[in-house]
Amino acid sequence: MKCPVCDSESYEILKTKGKNTKEVLLKCNECGNTYRETVVIPKMVECRVIISKFEESLKKTIKIYPDEVLEVGEVLVVDGEEAEITSLENVRGGRVSKSPVSELVTIWATSLTGPTRVGISIDNHGWILSKKVEVDRDFQFNVGDVVKMGKAVFRIKSMKTITSKIRKGGATADQIKRIYGRPVDGKDKFKYDLSSKIVEVVEEE
């Protein structure tokens, strides 16, 4: 909205009235001119959201403005819970990373509520022990940590995160896809025990 006197787009809203169509009284911050504009507020539309939470897929809907643009990685609040967008399905049947809401059929997301699951693979001279643990999203894992998990005691050698593989430093559980470790002497003092956090045993591909 430009000032009709000086074409500045910098303004202060003095007054508004109306619902779907608003009449707005504006004051130009450049020249001080006051002027009126009519703004049409688009109606919100319902969009389907499928939220993954471990093995579950929850079907929900969210009301959102059709001209809003959504992008993979954004966080939505659905029924009071946060969910991160992982994929967007458009009207042409394809998956895209960015799209206006008006062209969306389904929003795919993963729940950010509650704990997260992290895969752990321990290489014992070619024999792989692979498990998953369920921990708080902000739980910090560091390369070099000595960890107990069931009967195994191992040292973290590397981690595969959402964006890269790291061999030094650390990351929070919500950023980690898999942890790789090597057994150590059971007498070594471990930093933390994940035995009670084990949720399933999986085969290493």
C-alpha positions, 0 to 999 in steps of 0.5 A, spaced: 500 500 500 503 506 497 501 513 499 498 517 494 502 523 495 509 520 495 509 513 493 512 511 500 510 504 502 512 506 510 505 507 514 502 507 520 495 503 521 491 508 525 484 505 524 481 498 521 474 496 521 470 490 517 472 483 517 473 479 511 473 486 507 477 491 512 477 499 511 484 501 513 486 508 515 493 509 514 498 515 516 504 515 511 511 515 515 514 519 510 510 525 508 504 525 514 499 524 509 493 520 511 489 516 506 484 510 506 485 503 503 480 497 502 483 490 504 480 483 502 482 478 507 482 471 504 478 466 508 482 460 511 481 453 508 482 447 511 488 443 509 489 435 510 495 434 515 498 427 516 503 427 522 508 421 523 509 419 530 513 413 530 509 407 527 503 411 527 500 416 522 495 421 524 490 424 520 488 431 521 486 438 518 489 445 519 486 452 517 490 456 513 490 462 509 490 460 501 495 465 499 500 463 504 507 459 502 509 453 506 516 450 505 519 443 508 522 444 515 517 449 517 513 448 524 506 448 524 501 448 530 496 442 529 491 441 535 496 445 539 502 440 538 508 442 534 509 438 527 515 439 522 513 439 515 517 433 511 514 433 504 508 437 501 503 434 496 500 438 490 494 438 486 498 435 480 500 429 485 507 430 486 511 432 492 515 438 492 519 442 498 515 449 497 508 451 495 502 456 496 497 453 500 492 454 494 495 448 490 496 443 496 492 437 497 496 434 503 501 436 508 506 431 511 509 432 517 513 429 523 511 430 530 515 434 535 511 432 541 514 428 546 521 423 545 524 422 539 527 415 537 535 414 535 538 408 531 544 405 534 549 400 531 555 397 534 560 394 530 563 388 534 568 386 529 563 385 523 557 383 527 553 389 528 548 390 534 543 394 532 537 397 536 533 404 537 532 408 543 527 413 545 530 419 549 528 426 550 529 431 543 534 435 547 538 429 549 545 431 547 550 425 544 557 427 543 562 423 539 567 419 544 562 418 549 562 411 553 555 409 553 552 402 556 546 399 552 543 393 555 549 388 556 553 392 551 558 398 553 561 402 547 564 408 545 561 413 540 565 413 533 561 417 529 553 420 528 549 421 522 545 427 523 539 430 518 544 434 514 551 430 515 555 425 518 560 427 524 566 424 527 567 430 532 563 434 536 555 432 538 548 433 536 541 433 540 537 427 539 532 430 534 538 432 529 540 424 529 538 419 525 543 414 527 549 413 532 555 408 530 559 405 536 565 400 537 565 396 544 570 398 549 572 394 556 566 393 560 570 396 566 570 403 562 566 408 566 560 409 562 557 416 561 550 414 561 546 408 561 540 407 555 538 400 557 531 403 559 530 407 553 531 401 548 524 400 544 526 395 539 531 391 535 532 392 528 536 388 523 542 392 520 541 393 512 
